[in-house]
Every structure is written in C-alpha cells, then in structure tokens.
Amino acid sequence: MKFGIRNTLHLCLPSLLILIVLSTEASDPSSIIARFQQYLQINTAQPNPEYKQAAEFIISQAKSFSLESHTIEFVNGKPLILLKWLGTNPALPSILLNSHTDVVPAEHQKWTHHPFGAHMDDNGNIYARGSQDMKCVGMQYLEAIRRLKASGFQPLRSIHLSFVPDEEIGGNAGAGTFSQSEVFNILNVGIVLDEGLPSPSENYRPFYAERSPWWLVIRTTGAPGHGAKLYDNTAMENLLKSIETIRRFRASQFDLVKAGLRADGEVVSVNMVFLKAGTPSPTDFVMNLQPSEAEAGFDIRVPPNADPGSLERRIAEEWAPTSRNMTFSFKQKEPLHDKFGKPFLTATDRSNPWWTLLEDAVRKPGGKLGKPEIFPASTDACYFREQGIAAIGFSPIANTPNLLHDHNEFLNQDEYLKGIEIYESIIKAFASFVDPERDRSSTDEL
Ligand SMILES: [Zn+2]
C-alpha cells in the first residue's frame, strides 16, 4: 500500500505541478498583458514586416501549451503559421480562427507613445500599431485556448488557428492562396472567425459580409489644341463630364447613409483617388496647351446584394462612354458571388447554427452584440466566403474608438481581458457543437 501511495504521488505530483503552472499562466492578468505587449513589440509593419520573429513568437506560445504547429510559406519569406488542437471527432467540420500578423505602417513622430513600444498608460490603455488591427485578436484566440486547455476542456471538433501574412497588402500571399490550397481543404473547415471593427458603444460589432473592391480607371482622349480655343470633345472636357456624373451617383448613395436609410456597408461607395492629366514642362505644366489624354482612378466598393450587371452598364454607358472617346479598365475587381454562384454573405439567422451559437456564446459572459453589418472595407474573410464557407468578422472590442490605421491606436487592458473571456465562450460553444442534421454523414464514416 505504502509503495502504492508513494508511486501515485510520484506520478501525480509533476503533472499536478504542470497543471498549476498552466492555470496560473492562463489566468494571471499581468502575464497575459505582458504576452500581448511582446507580440505588439514585433515590428510587422508593411512593407518590411518582421515575419520571422512573429512566427517564432507564435510558435513558442503554441508550444507552451502543447498545440501542434506548422509553418507554410506559399511565398518565400512570408510564413503562415497553422496551429491545431485536435478534436475528439476530427471527422466533423472544424473551426478556423484566422488573424493576420502584418500591420500598416505608423508615422512614429505623430504618436504619443512609440507605435511598437506597447506602452501602457495609467488608464490601462496599451498603445501600439496592431493593438486593434489585429494582433489583439490573434493573441486573444491563443489566451482563450490556453485557458480552455488549463481547465481540462476537450474539444469535440478540431480547432485550427491561422496566422497569415500580407492581409494589409491584399492577402494574396496569405489567406488568398491558403483558402484555395490542399492544406486548407484537408482542414474541412465549417466556420471561420476573422477580424471585425472596434465599437464605440457597449455592443460588439459582428460582420457577415463585406463589400467587394472594384478599382476603376477611366481614360479619355481628344484632339489637342491651343489653351485659348473653345472647341468640343477635348480630353479634359470628356473626363470632367464623367467626373460630374460619378459625383452625382456618389452623392445619391451618401444621401441614403445620411438619411439613416442604409448603413455604410450597404451602399456602393465611390471615391476619386487619382487624376492624371496635363503636359509636363521642365519646371511645371504647359499652360497654353489642352492635353490629348486624361485619366482618373476610382475606389468603388460594392455590397454583396448589389446588382453587378447594372453597375457595369452604368460604368460603360455613363461613366466611360465610347461616345466621349472613353475607355475603362479595372485594376482590381472582386466578384460579388462565391464559387457556387451565391452572394458572398454568411447567414445571420436560424438557418446558420454557427450564428446562433455565437449570439448565445457572446451573451453568456455578459457581452452585448449589435446588429450584424456588412464590413465597409475588405478583410481576409472574403477568401473563405468565396469558397462557400461561413465566416464571421468579429473583434471583441467595445467602448473603444475605431483607430484602425490611425495614429495612437490603442486598446484598454480590461477590454482585452474581457475579449479573452468572450472567445473562451465562443470557442467552447463552437468546438462542442453537435449538428444532428449536417454531421450525420461525418459520424457515420467513423
Ligand atoms: Zn486587419
């Protein structure tokens, strides 16, 4: 008996100690915040992100609580880190928690604290580029999983985390290639969580779709002539007529937003982003010559429920008509429909069980959820929706001004810690979800 007891003690003490260390690491706020600051201090700003250091940091975190990790480079020097927590039924569709590791550049001199110092002020605000977009989310996923592991939770469905590069420059080398790869296919993803936006109110903002960018360039030609002569069909006059037409359309869309009839993400936005015209002289521009060519660029964002055909006709017939010697092309034109021909959106009603689970899981620890919205810009979530997979954009940041890509981006430590609790609840709900209808075939296969 004595031997028995001694043996049991020998076996249990180390694992007990490990459990205690794990749960202290998982619950101690100052360690949690220090890890967040460490990630923020890695300068992953475009155009030269320190991807290697970011990858090493993420992998070391994953190792500290025994998550399986793989590094994939679809493009040399741009690592994508894939972490895995195997579910007890890996045949079921899995969960993917996506975040990007890069951030946009920061103008250091215009910040109160250094953008890669991760300084915390007396109010608990942590200042850093990426504190909202979206290193917070990547670390919160990890912290939530660290806690779930320490609590002894066992996921039914496998959980994957992808830390992807280059979202801020279009995502082709990251989520774009990943979502079309065999590596992704094998994961059998059922639901993706990706970034959302901070909310100045107490309600978190969930996003079920986003607008597709159409980057339009219109060009016109006309007979050159003396700057003093009035005549028809000059390149500048032709272009100006188009600009006026486009501005009227812009105003009509903006009026809908101002009147409160549509949200930002529900209208077609169009903004002129460049103008190229004029004949250069050695010192400036030639002033007495009407140029023979002119060009303008527009950033158009199209919501998934818009009619792409009618917008294309409008561009061809009104914005760049051949009758005014005009042509047009797109620098980028993302589709509005997924590969199955359905609009790019994730249902936010009873037809989508993941949505219902998310709603309940956010409320459980006391979070409040606002009305689902269309993301006004683009995120990596579009690549997953393009594959016909449900994707929800969600950053658990409430009571915070939206400072994405702005100076003095910050996140309060309490808001960050609360977000971890929210993710813990969501991941637990997603990973335990049994869908009697859809999972039958996967269970039968076992
Ligand atoms: Zn982002």
Boltz pocket constraint, residues with backbone or C-beta under 6 A from the ligand:
constraints:
  - pocket:
      binder: B
      contacts: [[A, 100], [A, 133], [A, 134], [A, 167], [A, 195]]
      max_distance: 6.0
